[in-house]
């Protein structure tokens, strides 16, 4: 049995979601004292789900948007949900945000690890979310991505380097 964890940001509230092979979907509101709720989910067609929450059946329409955003409609109420997977939550917990302003940007190690692969060279043009390097940490391979479109200005590590948390890995010049 495997569990997969996500975080859903909805209306300025965050919910940790765990999808389990044997227990269905568990939701726990992360910024309040809400208790976990057991929810059964059944796909009834493309983009449509049937949820059973505390014995009440609820229909939901789910429309994918760009990135990890979805438009969800429940009982005529439409809202957008941002979903973050385990990797994104791990990077967020180490203070590495996905978005960045134009100008110089530094990509730093979110945790101690081993550089497995450098995916770019100095002078390369990169797009937002394009992979820059692969860092092995906590027995997981983590691809660190560009926070926005720009140019690789400097690379401070090589394949095989061991790095500490917050070590400067790559410098970027981000586009306006």
Secondary structure, 3 states (H helix, E strand, C coil): CCEEEEEEEECCEEEEEEEECCCEEEEEECCCCCCCEEEEEEEEECCEEEEEECCEEEEEEEEECCCCEEEEEECCEEEEEEEEEHHHHHHHHCCCCCCCCCEEEEEECCCCEEEEEECCCCCCEECCCCEEEEEEECCEEEEEECCCCEEEEEECCCCCCEECCCCEEEEEEECC
